[in-house]
Amino acid sequence: MFGTISEEIEVHVPANEAWKIYGTIQLAHIVVKELPNIIHKVDILEGDGGVGSVLKVTFPPGTPLLTSHKEKFVVIDDDKRVKIAQVVEGGLLDLGFTLYKVKFEVIEKGKETCITKSTIEYEVKEEAIANASFVSIQPFVAIMNLVAKYLTQGKDGQASA
């Protein structure tokens, strides 16, 4: 079974400012610091945070059925402002998934406004179809909201996250 889920939010900063977070490893650092209930730790195993980099993402203790996974940045397109990470080992792949990708996009809406969009693309074996219920866009919505807050507080000259 193949599926996709996506969600988007409007952010009142220029697209290039949002991309400075989404297009870099800084996104992982912000999430670990500010949303430890979603991601406990991120270690770069290969690369420098660019395309081809492999990260070990460790989930918080007590996360049902998932302790960690390895993901690889397969696309980081600075012109289109698209970043795609694909799970390559562990995590949902151990639960019958054959594909699990997360795409972040930063879409210019106006000079001072952009849309951030997160899309999950997955494929799960028929015998493990019940595990498709583990796929949730909500953690990525929380990440997008966090980054929006981080960007707008910084823009207003207040202490950023």
Solvent accessible surface area in square Angstrom, and as a share of the most:
residue,aa,sasa,rsa
1,M,81,0.36
2,F,115,0.48
3,G,13,0.12
4,T,78,0.46
5,I,57,0.29
6,S,53,0.34
7,E,74,0.33
8,E,89,0.40
9,I,33,0.17
10,E,74,0.33
11,V,3,0.02
12,H,107,0.48
13,V,3,0.02
14,P,30,0.19
15,A,3,0.03
16,N,82,0.42
17,E,65,0.29
18,A,0,0.00
19,W,22,0.08
20,K,115,0.49
21,I,8,0.04
22,Y,1,0.00
23,G,10,0.09
24,T,57,0.33
25,I,34,0.17
26,Q,66,0.29
27,L,15,0.08
28,A,16,0.12
29,H,109,0.49
30,I,13,0.07
31,V,3,0.01
32,V,42,0.24
33,K,143,0.61
34,E,61,0.27
35,L,31,0.15
36,P,74,0.46
37,N,114,0.58
38,I,29,0.15
39,I,25,0.13
40,H,89,0.40
41,K,97,0.41
42,V,29,0.17
43,D,49,0.26
44,I,71,0.36
45,L,83,0.41
46,E,104,0.47
47,G,60,0.58
48,D,126,0.65
49,G,7,0.07
50,G,25,0.24
51,V,95,0.54
52,G,29,0.28
53,S,1,0.01
54,V,16,0.09
55,L,2,0.01
56,K,74,0.31
57,V,6,0.03
58,T,33,0.19
59,F,33,0.14
60,P,21,0.13
61,P,117,0.74
62,G,79,0.76
63,T,43,0.25
64,P,97,0.61
65,L,121,0.60
66,L,30,0.15
67,T,109,0.64
68,S,27,0.17
69,H,21,0.09
70,K,61,0.26
71,E,29,0.13
72,K,76,0.32
73,F,10,0.04
74,V,53,0.30
75,V,54,0.31
76,I,32,0.16
77,D,42,0.22
78,D,96,0.50
79,D,134,0.69
80,K,149,0.63
81,R,50,0.18
82,V,22,0.13
83,K,8,0.03
84,I,29,0.14
85,A,14,0.11
86,Q,47,0.21
87,V,8,0.04
88,V,70,0.40
89,E,94,0.42
90,G,15,0.14
91,G,6,0.06
92,L,13,0.06
93,L,47,0.23
94,D,111,0.58
95,L,36,0.18
96,G,15,0.14
97,F,5,0.02
98,T,73,0.43
99,L,29,0.15
100,Y,18,0.07
101,K,52,0.22
102,V,14,0.08
103,K,61,0.26
104,F,18,0.07
105,E,33,0.15
106,V,3,0.02
107,I,70,0.36
108,E,104,0.46
109,K,122,0.52
110,G,31,0.29
111,K,175,0.74
112,E,84,0.38
113,T,25,0.15
114,C,0,0.00
115,I,26,0.13
116,T,1,0.00
117,K,57,0.24
118,S,0,0.00
119,T,20,0.12
120,I,0,0.00
121,E,55,0.25
122,Y,17,0.06
123,E,72,0.32
124,V,2,0.01
125,K,95,0.40
126,E,120,0.54
127,E,148,0.66
128,A,15,0.11
129,I,75,0.38
130,A,83,0.64
131,N,37,0.19
132,A,17,0.13
133,S,96,0.62
134,F,78,0.32
135,V,14,0.08
136,S,45,0.29
137,I,13,0.06
138,Q,113,0.50
139,P,44,0.28
140,F,33,0.14
141,V,24,0.14
142,A,34,0.26
143,I,7,0.04
144,M,0,0.00
145,N,75,0.38
146,L,20,0.10
147,V,1,0.00
148,A,16,0.13
149,K,111,0.47
150,Y,38,0.14
151,L,21,0.10
152,T,40,0.23
153,Q,47,0.21
154,G,38,0.37
155,K,108,0.46
156,D,97,0.50
157,G,70,0.67
158,Q,111,0.49
159,A,93,0.72
160,S,56,0.36
161,A,38,0.30
